[in-house]
């Protein structure tokens, strides 16, 4: 067994299995440019190595990964250095695309586009970007739009926190492995000699437990969610939720209303448009569009919504303003997004086993 410590990423080689561990626990393993570059290089090498049959992604400490290092992005954009933030974002999207089209099985607790999604006890999933003036990016709307009914709109617009059983029920995860079984599972995975997804999934099943969705969770109210979040506009969605709240006393509805009322109005409208259009898009198109919108926000050429809600009310966010975030950028310093060439997007279909 060999260990290589590469700054904030630890790479482990074990027979036919390779492990990539994020090693920045004090920052909840949030990704910076160097980490993204190292992970990309490692995954690319493993994919081209015929001896590698399985790749495991993990994080040191209590969190796998808190996403991109938003504070670094924030200060770069705030100081006028939007190009540095855009450079990081380009690299992160390239990594997402590599993972989303990966030719070999990858396993981790929870990650978008990976063959097998495992969650453990106390694991929580959320997409709270609209609450900080952003949008569910790095391809999030691509997989959210594939969830049952309009559950993806519910998650993306409200930033609702999903716990394990609900993640399994809606398709965000494929297996539940209790914390006490993780060491045993990892030991068993170390013995894998096949890249067959069914073989790996069957092995994980031996350490998995069945769990029931609680009656008070939002996914049990999918009929209500579909009725509300199928509305054409954000304003109509809120009106529908408020009507449901007036007719009953369900906590999740009140939390959804509170969250949307406190989120960026512009972000909400951008997110809804993305969700509606995403059902017809492939992953590559999604990432290109995410990059375009994010660059508009980083360059602050449309508004200052990344830093403060402007406009401050939904009715003040016109369709024209939303459209500006989807428009071509003419800035001489802007660089187009370049994704790994020749990838097979059909690999995404293998994600849920």
C-alpha positions in Angstrom: 0.0 0.0 0.0 1.4 3.4 -1.0 0.4 6.9 0.3 1.2 10.2 -1.4 0.4 13.4 0.4 -0.1 16.2 -2.2 -0.7 19.3 -0.1 -4.4 19.3 0.7 -5.3 16.1 -1.2 -4.2 12.6 -0.1 -3.9 9.9 -2.7 -3.9 6.2 -1.7 -3.1 3.3 -4.0 -4.4 -0.2 -2.9 -4.3 -3.0 -5.5 -7.0 -2.2 -8.0 -8.6 0.6 -5.9 -7.6 4.3 -5.8 -8.7 6.7 -3.1 -8.7 10.5 -3.2 -9.2 12.1 0.2 -9.8 15.8 0.7 -7.5 16.9 3.5 -8.8 20.3 4.6 -11.0 19.5 7.5 -10.7 22.9 9.2 -12.5 24.4 6.2 -14.9 21.4 5.9 -12.8 20.3 2.9 -14.0 23.2 0.8 -12.2 23.3 -2.5 -9.6 25.8 -3.6 -7.9 26.0 -7.0 -5.0 23.9 -6.0 -7.2 21.1 -4.7 -9.4 21.1 -7.8 -6.3 20.9 -10.0 -4.8 18.0 -8.0 -8.1 16.0 -8.0 -8.6 16.5 -11.7 -5.0 15.3 -12.4 -5.4 12.2 -10.2 -8.8 11.2 -11.6 -7.7 11.7 -15.2 -4.6 9.4 -14.5 -6.8 6.7 -12.8 -9.2 6.7 -15.6 -6.4 6.0 -18.1 -4.8 3.3 -15.9 -6.1 -0.2 -16.9 -5.1 -1.5 -13.5 -7.5 0.8 -11.7 -11.0 -0.7 -11.3 -12.6 1.6 -8.7 -12.1 5.1 -7.3 -13.2 6.2 -3.9 -13.7 9.9 -3.0 -13.7 10.8 0.7 -13.1 13.7 3.0 -11.1 13.9 6.2 -13.2 14.9 9.3 -16.9 15.4 9.7 -17.6 16.7 6.2 -16.9 15.3 2.8 -16.8 18.7 1.0 -18.5 22.0 1.6 -18.2 22.9 -2.1 -16.0 25.6 -3.5 -14.3 28.0 -1.1 -16.8 30.8 -1.4 -15.0 33.2 0.8 -12.0 33.1 -1.6 -14.3 33.7 -4.5 -16.2 36.5 -2.6 -13.1 38.5 -1.8 -11.7 38.0 -5.3 -14.8 39.4 -6.9 -15.3 42.1 -4.3 -11.8 43.4 -4.9 -12.4 43.6 -8.6 -10.3 40.5 -9.5 -13.2 38.6 -11.0 -10.9 36.9 -13.5 -9.2 34.9 -10.6 -12.6 33.7 -9.4 -13.7 32.8 -12.9 -10.4 30.8 -13.4 -11.2 28.8 -10.3 -14.8 28.3 -11.5 -13.6 27.1 -14.9 -11.4 24.5 -13.3 -14.2 23.3 -10.9 -16.6 22.9 -13.8 -14.0 20.9 -15.8 -13.7 18.6 -12.7 -17.4 18.2 -12.5 -17.6 17.3 -16.1 -14.8 14.8 -15.8 -16.7 13.2 -12.8 -20.0 13.3 -14.6 -18.7 11.5 -17.6 -16.2 9.2 -15.8 -15.6 5.8 -17.4 -15.0 3.9 -14.2 -17.1 3.5 -11.0 -16.6 6.1 -8.3 -17.9 5.7 -4.8 -18.4 8.3 -2.0 -20.9 9.5 0.5 -22.7 11.9 -1.6 -21.6 13.5 -4.9 -23.3 14.6 -8.1 -23.0 12.4 -11.1 -21.2 9.5 -9.4 -22.1 5.9 -10.1 -22.9 5.0 -6.5 -24.2 7.5 -3.9 -23.8 6.4 -0.3 -25.1 8.3 2.7 -24.3 7.7 6.3 -26.2 8.5 9.5 -26.6 12.2 10.1 -25.6 13.0 6.5 -27.4 16.1 5.2 -27.7 17.4 1.6 -28.7 21.0 0.7 -28.4 23.5 -2.1 -28.7 26.9 -0.3 -27.2 29.1 -3.0 -30.2 31.4 -3.5 -29.8 32.5 0.1 -26.4 34.0 -0.7 -27.3 35.6 -4.0 -26.1 32.8 -6.3 -27.9 29.8 -7.9 -27.6 26.0 -7.7 -24.5 25.8 -9.9 -21.8 23.4 -11.0 -24.4 21.4 -12.8 -26.8 21.1 -9.9 -29.9 22.0 -11.9 -29.1 19.2 -14.2 -29.6 16.5 -11.6 -32.2 18.4 -9.6 -34.4 18.6 -12.8 -34.3 14.8 -13.0 -35.9 14.2 -9.5 -39.5 13.1 -9.3 -42.1 15.7 -10.2 -41.1 19.2 -9.2 -39.1 18.1 -6.2 -36.0 19.6 -7.8 -37.6 23.0 -7.9 -38.5 22.7 -4.3 -34.9 21.9 -3.3 -33.3 24.5 -5.5 -35.6 27.4 -4.6 -35.8 26.8 -0.9 -32.4 25.3 0.0 -34.3 22.7 2.0 -32.0 20.3 3.9 -32.5 16.6 2.9 -31.7 13.9 5.4 -30.7 10.3 4.5 -34.1 8.5 4.1 -35.5 11.4 2.0 -32.3 11.4 -0.2 -32.9 7.7 -0.9 -36.5 8.2 -1.6 -36.1 11.0 -4.1 -33.1 9.5 -5.9 -30.2 11.7 -4.5 -28.7 8.6 -2.9 -28.6 4.8 -3.7 -27.5 3.2 -0.4 -27.6 3.9 3.3 -24.6 2.6 5.2 -24.6 3.1 9.0 -21.5 4.8 10.4 -20.5 1.6 12.2 -20.2 -0.3 8.9 -18.1 2.2 7.0 -14.8 0.8 8.0 -15.9 -2.7 7.1 -17.3 -1.5 3.7 -14.1 0.3 2.8 -12.1 -2.8 3.7 -14.3 -4.8 1.4 -14.1 -2.3 -1.4 -10.3 -2.5 -1.1 -10.6 -6.1 -2.4 -12.5 -5.1 -5.6 -11.0 -6.4 -8.8 -13.9 -5.6 -11.2 -15.3 -2.4 -12.7 -18.8 -3.8 -13.0 -21.2 -1.4 -11.4 -23.5 -4.2 -10.4 -20.7 -6.1 -8.6 -19.8 -3.0 -6.6 -23.4 -2.1 -5.8 -24.1 -5.7 -4.6 -21.1 -5.5 -2.3 -22.3 -2.2 -0.8 -25.8 -3.8 -0.3 -24.2 -6.2 2.1 -23.4 -3.3 4.4 -26.5 -1.2 3.7 -29.7 -0.9 5.7 -33.2 -0.1 4.6 -34.7 3.1 6.1 -38.2 4.5 6.1 -39.1 8.1 5.1 -40.7 9.9 8.1 -44.3 11.0 7.6 -43.5 14.6 8.2 -40.8 15.0 5.6 -41.4 17.1 2.5 -41.0 14.2 0.0 -44.1 12.6 1.5 -46.0 15.7 0.3 -44.9 15.4 -3.3 -48.5 16.0 -4.5 -48.5 19.4 -2.7 -45.0 20.2 -3.9 -46.0 19.4 -7.5 -49.1 21.6 -7.2 -47.1 24.6 -5.9 -43.8 24.3 -7.7 -45.3 23.6 -11.1 -46.5 27.2 -11.2 -45.1 29.4 -13.9 -43.4 32.1 -11.9 -41.7 32.4 -8.5 -44.4 34.8 -7.4 -47.1 32.2 -8.3 -45.2 29.5 -6.4 -45.1 31.6 -3.3 -48.8 32.5 -3.6 -49.6 28.8 -3.9 -47.4 27.9 -0.9 -49.1 30.6 1.2 -52.5 29.3 0.3 -51.4 25.8 1.4 -50.1 27.2 4.6 -53.3 29.0 5.3 -55.2 25.7 4.8 -53.0 23.7 7.1 -50.2 23.8 9.6 -47.3 21.9 8.0 -43.8 23.0 9.2 -42.1 22.3 5.9 -44.4 24.7 4.0 -43.7 27.6 6.4 -40.0 26.9 6.2 -40.1 27.0 2.4 -41.9 30.3 2.4 -39.6 31.8 5.0 -36.5 30.6 3.0 -37.8 32.0 -0.3 -38.8 35.3 1.2 -35.3 35.8 2.6 -33.4 34.7 -0.5 -32.2 36.8 -3.4 -35.2 37.6 -5.7 -32.9 37.6 -8.8 -31.4 34.3 -7.8 -34.8 32.7 -7.4 -35.9 33.7 -10.8 -32.7 32.6 -12.5 -32.9 29.3 -10.7 -36.5 28.6 -11.7 -35.7 29.4 -15.4 -32.7 27.1 -15.2 -34.8 24.3 -13.7 -37.5 24.6 -16.4 -35.0 24.7 -19.3 -32.7 22.0 -17.8 -35.0 19.1 -18.5 -34.0 19.4 -22.2 -30.3 20.0 -21.7 -27.3 17.7 -21.4 -24.6 18.1 -18.8 -22.2 19.9 -21.1 -24.8 22.5 -22.0 -25.6 23.0 -18.3 -22.1 23.6 -17.3 -21.5 26.1 -20.1 -24.6 28.0 -19.0 -23.7 27.9 -15.3 -20.3 29.4 -16.2 -21.8 32.2 -18.2 -24.3 33.1 -15.4 -21.6 32.9 -12.7 -19.3 35.1 -14.7 -22.0 37.7 -15.0 -22.4 37.6 -11.2 -18.7 37.7 -10.5 -18.1 40.6 -12.9 -20.9 42.5 -11.2 -21.9 43.9 -14.6 -25.6 43.1 -14.2 -26.2 44.0 -10.5 -24.6 43.6 -7.1 -26.8 40.8 -6.0 -23.8 38.6 -5.0 -23.3 41.1 -2.1 -26.8 42.6 -1.5 -30.3 42.0 -2.8 -30.7 44.4 -5.6 -33.5 44.5 -6.7 -34.8 43.7 -3.2 -38.3 42.4 -4.2 -39.5 39.8 -6.7 -41.8 42.2 -8.5 -38.8 44.5 -9.3 -36.9 41.7 -11.0 -37.9 42.0 -14.7 -37.6 39.3 -17.3 -35.1 41.6 -19.1 -32.9 41.6 -16.0 -33.0 37.8 -15.8 -32.2 37.5 -19.5 -29.1 39.6 -19.1 -27.5 36.8 -17.0 -27.9 34.5 -20.0 -26.5 37.0 -22.5 -23.1 36.7 -24.2 -20.2 38.4 -22.3 -18.3 40.9 -24.4 -15.5 41.7 -21.9 -12.1 41.4 -23.5 -10.7 39.5 -20.4 -13.5 36.9 -20.5 -12.4 33.4 -21.4 -14.7 30.6 -22.7 -15.2 27.5 -20.7 -13.2 24.5 -22.0 -14.4 21.1 -20.9 -12.5 17.8 -21.4 -12.9 16.8 -25.0 -14.5 13.6 -26.3 -16.4 12.6 -23.2 -19.4 10.2 -23.3 -22.3 11.8 -21.5 -24.2 8.6 -21.5 -22.2 7.5 -18.5 -24.5 9.6 -16.4 -27.3 7.1 -16.9 -25.4 4.6 -14.8 -25.4 6.9 -11.7 -28.4 5.4 -10.0 -28.1 1.7 -9.4 
